[in-house]
Amino acid sequence: MTDTPQRKRDSLSLILMLPNMVTILGLCAGLTSIRYVLMGRFDIAAALIIFAALIDGLDGLLARRLNAASEIGGELDSLSDFLCFGVAPGILVYQYALARDFATGWMFVLIYVCCACLRLARFNVARDEPPPVGKPHFIGVPAPGGAMLALLPVFLTQQGIVDARAFPVLFGVWTLVVAWLMVSKVPTLSSKAVRVKREWQVVVLLAGAVVVGLMVSRFWLLLVILDLAYAAIIAVAVLRYFRKPRAERT
């Protein structure tokens, strides 16, 4: 028996549900991260936020490839991002190092989470606008990148390089810097703008093997290296932005 047009409208292929299923997976990772923060397992909590960041772009990619983009999918993705890269990192940072001084420490977290919310709201408003002129780029640091930068002191502590919990004020100030970067108008790197020349393909593939090796042997060291590299890229973008005449700044 063949499906009638009405039957097709009343049902949905499981394949077309994949993007939203991936979004829900990321949302569950963010929620579970909060659970592990409350249990004091900050390492697992941070790893779950990293997992949510890794699969963040997958839902959108699947939606485009499968022609399954929908309004509810876009809103679901934004709400999931707010929890995974705004609320969850904020709670983790607070419980990890800022809870000693309730008033000041909580203020840092409130500002960070509000900036994450504002950044996502601005992204939603500009979703249907034409892309920025020139190479593909973000305006401000995207929410997943902001979460990874906010967790840099956690990564440094887990690796044993420095105990960020001994410097709660510096930790809080760093959180404020990241919050500003998310709502700023600084043009930042987009993965869509990254191109690899053919002669460098082998090097990139070997680098991928090194990343996998570090992931299973020196996980926190890998995160420190990647986070510091991203922070350096953002620092260069900020310097370029402020060197422009005020009239040319977006």
C-alpha positions as CSV (number, residue, x, y, z in Angstrom):
1,M,0.0,0.0,0.0
2,T,1.5,3.3,-1.1
3,D,1.5,6.4,1.1
4,T,-1.1,9.0,0.2
5,P,-0.2,12.7,0.2
6,Q,-2.1,13.2,3.4
7,R,-0.3,10.3,5.1
8,K,3.1,11.8,4.1
9,R,2.1,15.2,5.6
10,D,1.1,13.5,8.9
11,S,4.3,11.6,9.2
12,L,8.0,12.3,9.1
13,S,10.9,10.2,8.0
14,L,13.3,9.2,10.8
15,I,16.2,10.5,8.7
16,L,14.7,14.0,8.6
17,M,14.5,13.9,12.4
18,L,18.3,13.4,12.8
19,P,19.2,17.1,13.1
20,N,16.8,17.6,16.0
21,M,17.9,14.4,17.6
22,V,21.5,15.6,17.5
23,T,20.4,18.9,19.1
24,I,18.6,17.0,21.9
25,L,21.8,14.9,22.4
26,G,23.8,18.1,22.9
27,L,21.1,19.5,25.2
28,C,21.2,16.3,27.3
29,A,25.0,16.6,27.5
30,G,24.7,20.2,28.9
31,L,22.1,19.2,31.4
32,T,24.1,16.2,32.5
33,S,27.1,18.5,32.9
34,I,25.2,20.5,35.5
35,R,24.4,17.2,37.3
36,Y,28.1,16.4,37.5
37,V,29.0,19.9,38.7
38,L,26.6,19.4,41.6
39,M,28.3,16.1,42.3
40,G,31.7,17.8,42.4
41,R,33.0,15.9,39.3
42,F,34.2,18.9,37.4
43,D,36.3,16.9,35.0
44,I,33.3,15.0,33.7
45,A,31.2,18.2,33.6
46,A,33.8,20.0,31.5
47,A,34.2,17.0,29.2
48,L,30.4,16.9,28.6
49,I,30.4,20.6,27.6
50,I,33.3,19.9,25.2
51,F,31.2,17.0,23.7
52,A,28.3,19.4,23.2
53,A,30.6,21.9,21.5
54,L,31.9,19.2,19.1
55,I,28.5,18.2,17.9
56,D,27.1,21.8,17.9
57,G,27.5,22.4,14.2
58,L,26.5,18.8,13.3
59,D,22.8,19.4,13.5
60,G,22.9,22.4,11.2
61,L,25.1,20.5,8.7
62,L,22.7,17.6,8.7
63,A,19.7,19.8,8.3
64,R,21.2,21.4,5.2
65,R,22.4,18.1,3.7
66,L,19.1,16.4,4.3
67,N,17.0,19.5,3.4
68,A,15.4,19.1,6.8
69,A,15.8,22.7,8.1
70,S,12.8,23.9,10.1
71,E,11.8,26.8,12.2
72,I,11.5,24.7,15.3
73,G,14.9,23.2,14.7
74,G,16.5,26.6,14.6
75,E,14.8,27.7,17.9
76,L,15.7,24.3,19.5
77,D,19.3,24.7,18.6
78,S,19.5,28.2,20.0
79,L,17.9,27.2,23.3
80,S,20.2,24.2,23.5
81,D,23.2,26.4,22.9
82,F,22.1,28.8,25.7
83,L,22.0,26.0,28.2
84,C,25.2,24.1,27.0
85,F,27.4,27.2,26.5
86,G,25.8,29.8,28.8
87,V,24.2,28.2,31.8
88,A,26.3,25.0,32.2
89,P,29.8,26.7,31.9
90,G,28.6,29.5,34.2
91,I,27.6,27.0,36.9
92,L,30.7,25.0,36.5
93,V,33.0,28.1,36.7
94,Y,31.1,29.3,39.8
95,Q,31.3,26.1,41.7
96,Y,34.8,25.4,40.6
97,A,36.5,28.6,41.7
98,L,34.2,31.6,42.4
99,A,31.9,30.2,45.1
100,R,34.2,31.5,47.9
101,D,32.9,35.0,47.5
102,F,29.2,34.7,46.8
103,A,28.5,38.3,45.9
104,T,31.4,39.0,43.5
105,G,31.7,35.5,42.1
106,W,28.0,35.2,41.3
107,M,28.1,38.6,39.6
108,F,30.8,37.4,37.2
109,V,28.6,34.4,36.3
110,L,25.5,36.4,35.8
111,I,27.3,38.7,33.4
112,Y,28.7,35.8,31.5
113,V,25.4,34.0,31.1
114,C,23.5,37.2,30.2
115,C,26.1,37.9,27.5
116,A,25.8,34.4,26.1
117,C,22.0,34.9,25.9
118,L,22.4,38.3,24.2
119,R,24.9,36.8,21.7
120,L,22.5,34.0,20.8
121,A,19.6,36.5,20.5
122,R,21.6,38.7,18.1
123,F,22.5,35.6,16.1
124,N,18.8,34.6,15.8
125,V,17.8,38.1,14.7
126,A,20.6,38.2,12.0
127,R,19.9,34.6,10.9
128,D,18.0,35.6,7.8
129,E,20.2,38.6,6.9
130,P,22.8,38.4,4.0
131,P,26.2,37.0,5.2
132,P,28.9,39.5,6.1
133,V,31.0,41.0,3.3
134,G,34.3,39.3,2.6
135,K,35.4,35.9,3.9
136,P,32.9,34.1,6.1
137,H,33.3,35.1,9.7
138,F,31.4,35.5,13.0
139,I,30.6,38.8,14.6
140,G,31.9,38.3,18.1
141,V,33.0,35.0,19.6
142,P,30.4,32.3,19.0
143,A,28.8,30.7,22.1
144,P,30.7,27.4,21.9
145,G,34.0,29.2,21.5
146,G,33.1,31.5,24.4
147,A,32.4,28.4,26.6
148,M,35.7,26.9,25.7
149,L,37.6,30.1,26.5
150,A,35.7,30.5,29.8
151,L,36.8,27.0,30.8
152,L,40.5,27.6,30.0
153,P,41.4,28.1,33.7
154,V,39.7,24.8,34.4
155,F,41.8,23.1,31.7
156,L,45.0,24.6,33.1
157,T,44.1,23.4,36.6
158,Q,43.2,19.9,35.4
159,Q,46.5,19.6,33.6
160,G,48.4,20.8,36.6
161,I,49.9,23.9,35.0
162,V,48.4,26.3,37.5
163,D,45.7,26.1,40.1
164,A,43.2,28.7,38.9
165,R,41.1,28.2,42.1
166,A,43.9,30.0,44.0
167,F,43.2,33.1,41.9
168,P,39.4,33.5,41.9
169,V,39.5,37.2,41.1
170,L,41.6,36.7,38.0
171,F,39.4,33.8,37.0
172,G,36.3,36.1,37.3
173,V,38.0,38.8,35.3
174,W,38.8,36.3,32.6
175,T,35.2,35.3,32.5
176,L,34.2,38.9,32.1
177,V,36.6,39.3,29.1
178,V,35.1,36.2,27.5
179,A,31.6,37.6,28.1
180,W,32.6,40.9,26.3
181,L,34.1,39.0,23.4
182,M,30.8,37.2,22.8
183,V,28.7,40.4,22.5
184,S,31.4,42.5,20.8
185,K,31.4,43.3,17.1
186,V,34.9,41.9,16.6
187,P,35.1,39.8,13.4
188,T,36.3,36.3,14.5
189,L,37.3,33.2,12.6
190,S,34.7,30.9,11.1
191,S,35.5,27.3,10.1
192,K,33.9,28.0,6.7
193,A,36.8,30.4,5.9
194,V,39.5,27.8,6.6
195,R,40.9,26.4,3.4
196,V,43.7,23.9,3.1
197,K,46.1,23.9,0.1
198,R,46.6,20.5,-1.5
199,E,50.2,20.3,-0.6
200,W,49.3,20.7,3.1
201,Q,46.6,18.0,3.2
202,V,49.0,15.3,4.4
203,V,50.2,17.5,7.2
204,V,46.7,18.3,8.3
205,L,45.8,14.6,8.3
206,L,48.9,13.8,10.4
207,A,47.9,16.6,12.7
208,G,44.5,14.9,13.1
209,A,46.3,11.7,14.1
210,V,48.3,13.6,16.7
211,V,45.1,15.2,18.1
212,V,43.5,11.7,18.4
213,G,46.6,10.4,20.2
214,L,46.6,13.3,22.7
215,M,42.9,12.9,23.2
216,V,43.3,9.4,24.6
217,S,46.6,10.0,26.4
218,R,46.9,13.7,27.4
219,F,43.3,14.9,27.1
220,W,43.7,18.1,29.3
221,L,47.0,19.0,27.7
222,L,45.3,18.8,24.3
223,L,42.5,21.1,25.4
224,V,45.0,23.6,26.8
225,I,46.9,23.7,23.5
226,L,43.8,24.1,21.4
227,D,42.2,26.7,23.7
228,L,45.4,28.8,23.9
229,A,45.7,28.6,20.1
230,Y,42.1,29.8,19.7
231,A,42.7,32.5,22.3
232,A,45.7,33.7,20.3
233,I,43.6,33.9,17.1
234,I,40.9,35.9,18.9
235,A,43.6,38.2,20.4
236,V,44.9,39.0,16.9
237,A,41.3,39.6,15.7
238,V,40.8,42.1,18.5
239,L,44.0,44.0,17.8
240,R,43.1,44.2,14.1
241,Y,39.6,45.4,15.0
242,F,40.8,48.3,17.2
243,R,43.5,49.3,14.7
244,K,40.8,50.1,12.2
245,P,39.4,53.7,12.1
246,R,36.2,54.0,14.2
247,A,34.1,54.6,11.1
248,E,35.2,51.2,9.6
249,R,34.3,49.1,12.6
250,T,31.2,47.0,12.1
